[in-house]
């Protein structure tokens, strides 16, 4: 069992106010933050203690949803990513143009009736990430790039989502000059950059991941690349499918494989599933991502893409 901070067990408690717990954990670590309320959700926004800023470069926004399905501790989905980002924010290590947001309303089923889950699962614009993406202009973010972390507590392989390609396929846009095609190309550029940053440091795959906040951001017109972690054999099996697997139904979590995901949304999603390799991998990823410098678009005014939904 991994050593976990004192604040984390109450964070997993059934009746925890998880937003408030994150605020208190950040304050205890010397990290300033603010709570942004959007469409009934609470989003915790924070810059790392060791952060520096330069408006000539794009801001990298790293997110992790703090909500969870009722009845589960939610250790993998998505408390591990929350813990990893609290550690990153509190570390004091250098971080360039890197903003962290703990998001709400990712788990659509946590606030909808069972009869509505199937319909909601096809509407990423209902996610909190869509509302947050729409709010970026008011937050003064210029051409942000978003990297949602989801289910990152078990395994040794990094998976970069192909969700933008899946959305383009469903809408009949293979690329070209369309707004969606441009977002697909940009997420591919982001994935290629991450592949170079992590070369030789971890196995890395691209795959259709049947969950994540990236679709909500993309529909808001913001490039987003979801990042997850799996054991290498599970990652390799997922990537070899070439599309969303048949077992990825949001209303049948008991059918989910790989093994890691079969534990999600149930009582067995506990810290016993955590592996030190996953936490070390995410720490390496965050260190390299936070050092990345991507020039902002040359423009006389801030650039905010138009929503797709």
C-alpha positions as CSV (number, residue, x, y, z in Angstrom):
1,X,0.0,0.0,0.0
2,X,1.3,3.4,-0.9
3,X,1.8,6.1,1.7
4,X,-1.0,8.6,1.2
5,X,-1.4,12.1,2.7
6,X,-3.6,12.7,5.8
7,X,-6.2,14.7,3.8
8,X,-6.8,11.9,1.3
9,X,-8.8,9.4,3.3
10,X,-11.5,12.0,4.2
11,X,-11.5,12.9,0.5
12,X,-12.6,9.4,-0.3
13,X,-15.3,9.3,2.3
14,X,-18.9,8.7,1.0
15,X,-20.2,12.1,2.1
16,X,-17.0,14.1,1.5
17,X,-17.2,17.7,0.2
18,X,-14.5,17.0,-2.3
19,X,-14.2,20.5,-3.6
20,X,-13.7,21.9,-0.1
21,X,-11.2,19.1,0.7
22,X,-9.1,20.0,-2.3
23,X,-9.2,23.7,-1.3
24,X,-8.0,22.8,2.2
25,X,-5.3,20.5,0.9
26,X,-4.0,23.2,-1.5
27,X,-4.0,25.8,1.2
28,X,-2.1,23.5,3.6
29,X,0.5,23.1,0.8
30,X,0.9,26.8,0.4
31,X,-1.0,26.9,-2.9
32,X,-3.4,29.8,-3.6
33,X,-6.6,28.8,-5.4
34,X,-10.1,30.0,-6.2
35,X,-13.4,28.3,-6.7
36,X,-15.2,29.0,-10.0
37,X,-18.9,28.1,-10.1
38,X,-20.3,27.2,-13.5
39,X,-23.8,25.7,-14.2
40,X,-24.0,24.4,-10.7
41,X,-20.6,22.8,-10.6
42,X,-17.6,23.9,-8.6
43,X,-14.2,24.1,-10.2
44,X,-11.0,24.7,-8.3
45,X,-8.4,26.8,-10.2
46,X,-4.8,27.0,-9.1
47,X,-1.3,27.9,-10.4
48,X,1.7,25.9,-9.1
49,X,3.8,27.4,-6.3
50,X,6.8,27.5,-8.6
51,X,5.0,28.9,-11.6
52,X,6.2,31.6,-14.0
53,X,4.2,33.2,-16.8
54,X,4.9,34.7,-20.2
55,X,2.0,35.9,-22.4
56,X,4.1,35.2,-25.5
57,X,3.5,31.5,-24.9
58,X,0.3,29.4,-24.7
59,X,-1.0,28.2,-21.4
60,X,-1.2,24.5,-20.7
61,X,-4.3,23.7,-18.7
62,X,-4.1,20.3,-16.8
63,X,-7.4,19.1,-15.4
64,X,-8.8,16.4,-13.3
65,X,-12.5,15.9,-12.4
66,X,-13.1,15.7,-8.7
67,X,-16.7,14.4,-8.9
68,X,-17.5,10.7,-8.8
69,X,-20.3,8.2,-9.2
70,X,-22.3,7.7,-6.0
71,X,-21.5,4.6,-4.0
72,X,-17.8,4.4,-5.0
73,X,-14.7,5.6,-3.2
74,X,-13.5,6.7,-6.7
75,X,-9.8,6.0,-6.0
76,X,-8.9,5.5,-9.6
77,X,-11.8,7.5,-11.1
78,X,-10.6,10.1,-10.4
79,X,-9.0,10.7,-7.0
80,X,-5.6,9.5,-8.1
81,X,-5.3,12.3,-10.6
82,X,-6.5,14.8,-8.0
83,X,-3.8,13.6,-5.6
84,X,-1.2,13.8,-8.3
85,X,-2.1,17.3,-9.2
86,X,-2.2,18.5,-5.6
87,X,1.3,17.1,-5.2
88,X,2.4,18.8,-8.4
89,X,1.0,22.2,-7.3
90,X,2.5,22.0,-3.9
91,X,5.9,20.8,-4.9
92,X,7.4,24.2,-5.7
93,X,9.1,22.7,-8.8
94,X,9.4,25.1,-11.7
95,X,6.3,25.3,-13.9
96,X,6.0,27.5,-17.0
97,X,2.5,28.8,-18.1
98,X,0.8,25.8,-16.5
99,X,-2.6,26.1,-14.9
100,X,-4.5,23.3,-13.0
101,X,-8.2,23.0,-12.8
102,X,-10.1,20.5,-10.7
103,X,-13.3,20.1,-12.6
104,X,-16.9,19.1,-11.8
105,X,-19.8,17.3,-13.6
106,X,-17.6,14.9,-15.6
107,X,-19.5,11.9,-14.3
108,X,-22.8,12.6,-16.0
109,X,-24.4,9.6,-14.3
110,X,-23.6,11.1,-10.9
111,X,-26.3,13.8,-11.3
112,X,-28.8,12.1,-13.7
113,X,-31.4,9.4,-13.3
114,X,-30.4,6.0,-14.6
115,X,-32.9,6.4,-17.5
116,X,-31.0,9.6,-18.6
117,X,-27.5,8.1,-18.5
118,X,-27.5,6.6,-22.0
119,X,-28.7,9.8,-23.6
120,X,-26.3,12.0,-21.5
121,X,-23.4,9.9,-22.4
122,X,-23.8,10.9,-26.1
123,X,-23.8,14.6,-25.2
124,X,-20.4,15.8,-24.0
125,X,-21.6,19.4,-24.1
126,X,-23.4,18.5,-20.9
127,X,-20.0,18.0,-19.2
128,X,-18.5,20.5,-16.9
129,X,-15.5,20.6,-19.3
130,X,-17.7,22.2,-22.0
131,X,-18.8,25.0,-19.6
132,X,-15.2,25.5,-18.5
133,X,-14.0,25.7,-22.1
134,X,-16.6,28.3,-22.8
135,X,-15.4,30.3,-19.7
136,X,-11.7,30.4,-20.7
137,X,-12.1,33.8,-22.5
138,X,-13.4,35.4,-19.3
139,X,-10.4,33.9,-17.4
140,X,-8.0,35.7,-19.8
141,X,-6.5,32.5,-21.2
142,X,-5.1,32.9,-24.7
143,X,-5.2,29.9,-27.0
144,X,-5.1,27.3,-24.2
145,X,-4.1,23.7,-24.7
146,X,-5.9,21.3,-22.3
147,X,-4.6,18.0,-20.9
148,X,-7.3,16.2,-18.8
149,X,-6.0,13.4,-16.5
150,X,-8.4,10.6,-16.0
151,X,-7.8,7.2,-14.3
152,X,-4.1,7.7,-13.8
153,X,-3.4,5.7,-10.6
154,X,-2.5,2.2,-11.9
155,X,-0.1,0.9,-14.5
156,X,3.1,1.9,-16.3
157,X,2.0,3.0,-19.8
158,X,0.7,6.4,-20.9
159,X,-2.4,6.5,-23.2
160,X,-3.2,9.6,-25.2
161,X,-6.8,9.8,-26.3
162,X,-8.0,9.7,-29.9
163,X,-11.4,11.2,-29.0
164,X,-11.1,14.1,-31.5
165,X,-10.7,11.6,-34.3
166,X,-13.8,9.6,-33.1
167,X,-15.8,12.8,-33.0
168,X,-14.7,13.8,-36.5
169,X,-15.6,10.4,-37.8
170,X,-19.1,10.5,-36.3
171,X,-19.7,14.0,-37.7
172,X,-18.2,13.1,-41.1
173,X,-15.2,15.4,-40.9
174,X,-12.0,13.8,-41.8
175,X,-10.0,17.0,-41.6
176,X,-9.7,19.7,-44.2
177,X,-10.4,23.3,-43.4
178,X,-13.4,22.7,-41.0
179,X,-13.1,23.9,-37.4
180,X,-13.3,20.3,-36.1
181,X,-10.6,19.2,-38.6
182,X,-8.4,21.9,-37.3
183,X,-8.9,20.7,-33.7
184,X,-8.1,17.2,-34.7
185,X,-4.9,18.3,-36.3
186,X,-4.0,20.3,-33.2
187,X,-4.6,17.4,-30.8
188,X,-2.4,15.3,-33.1
189,X,0.3,17.9,-32.8
190,X,-0.1,17.9,-29.0
191,X,0.1,14.1,-29.0
192,X,3.3,14.2,-31.1
193,X,4.8,16.7,-28.7
194,X,4.0,14.6,-25.7
195,X,5.5,11.5,-27.5
196,X,8.8,13.4,-27.9
197,X,8.8,14.7,-24.4
198,X,8.3,11.1,-23.0
199,X,10.4,9.3,-25.5
200,X,12.4,6.6,-23.7
201,X,10.8,7.3,-20.4
202,X,7.6,5.2,-20.7
203,X,5.6,3.1,-23.1
204,X,3.2,5.4,-24.9
205,X,0.0,4.5,-26.9
206,X,-2.8,6.4,-28.7
207,X,-6.2,4.8,-28.3
208,X,-9.9,5.4,-28.2
209,X,-10.6,5.9,-24.5
210,X,-14.2,5.5,-23.6
211,X,-14.3,8.2,-21.0
212,X,-12.7,11.6,-20.3
213,X,-13.3,15.3,-20.4
214,X,-11.6,16.0,-23.7
215,X,-14.8,15.9,-25.8
216,X,-16.4,18.6,-23.8
217,X,-13.5,20.9,-24.3
218,X,-13.3,20.1,-28.0
219,X,-17.0,20.9,-28.5
220,X,-16.3,24.2,-26.8
221,X,-13.7,24.8,-29.5
222,X,-10.6,24.2,-27.3
223,X,-8.0,21.6,-28.2
224,X,-7.8,18.9,-25.6
225,X,-5.9,15.6,-25.2
226,X,-7.0,13.3,-22.5
227,X,-4.3,11.3,-20.7
228,X,-4.8,8.0,-18.8
229,X,-2.5,5.3,-17.4
230,X,-2.8,1.5,-17.7
231,X,-0.6,-1.5,-17.3
232,X,1.3,-2.1,-20.5
233,X,-0.5,-5.2,-21.6
234,X,-3.9,-3.6,-21.1
235,X,-2.8,-0.5,-23.0
236,X,-1.5,-2.5,-25.8
237,X,-4.7,-4.5,-26.1
238,X,-6.8,-1.3,-26.1
239,X,-4.6,0.4,-28.7
240,X,-4.8,-2.6,-31.0
241,X,-8.6,-2.4,-31.3
242,X,-8.5,0.8,-33.4
243,X,-11.8,2.1,-32.1
244,X,-14.2,2.2,-29.1
245,X,-14.5,-1.3,-27.8
246,X,-17.9,-3.0,-27.5
247,X,-17.6,-3.3,-23.8
248,X,-17.4,0.5,-23.3
249,X,-21.1,1.0,-22.7
250,X,-21.6,3.7,-20.0
251,X,-24.6,1.8,-18.6
252,X,-22.8,-1.5,-18.1
253,X,-19.7,-0.8,-16.0
254,X,-19.5,-4.4,-15.0
255,X,-18.6,-5.4,-18.5
256,X,-15.6,-3.1,-18.7
257,X,-12.3,-4.5,-19.5
258,X,-9.2,-4.1,-19.2
259,X,-9.0,-5.2,-15.6
260,X,-8.2,-1.7,-14.4
261,X,-11.4,-0.3,-15.8
262,X,-13.5,-3.2,-14.5
263,X,-13.1,-1.7,-11.0
264,X,-14.5,1.7,-11.9
265,X,-17.8,3.0,-10.6
266,X,-18.0,0.3,-7.9
267,X,-17.1,-0.3,-4.3
268,X,-13.7,-1.9,-5.2
269,X,-12.3,1.3,-6.6
270,X,-10.0,1.8,-3.6
271,X,-6.4,2.9,-3.1
272,X,-5.4,-0.8,-3.0
273,X,-5.4,-0.6,-6.8
274,X,-2.7,2.1,-6.9
275,X,0.8,1.4,-8.2
276,X,3.9,3.4,-7.5
277,X,4.8,3.1,-11.1
278,X,1.7,5.1,-12.2
279,X,2.4,7.9,-9.8
280,X,6.1,8.1,-10.8
281,X,5.0,8.1,-14.5
282,X,2.5,11.0,-14.0
283,X,5.1,13.0,-12.0
284,X,7.5,12.7,-14.9
285,X,4.8,13.6,-17.4
286,X,3.8,16.7,-15.4
287,X,7.4,17.9,-15.0
288,X,8.1,17.7,-18.7
289,X,4.7,19.2,-19.7
290,X,5.1,22.1,-17.3
291,X,8.5,23.0,-18.9
292,X,7.1,23.0,-22.4
293,X,7.0,26.4,-24.3
294,X,4.6,26.7,-27.2
295,X,4.5,30.2,-28.8
296,X,1.1,31.9,-28.8
297,X,-0.6,32.7,-32.1
298,X,0.5,36.1,-33.5
299,X,-2.6,38.3,-33.2
300,X,-3.5,41.8,-32.1
301,X,-6.2,40.3,-29.8
302,X,-6.5,37.1,-27.8
303,X,-7.5,34.1,-29.8
304,X,-10.6,32.1,-28.7
305,X,-11.9,29.5,-31.1
306,X,-15.6,29.2,-31.7
307,X,-17.6,26.4,-30.0
308,X,-18.6,23.4,-32.1
309,X,-21.8,22.8,-30.1
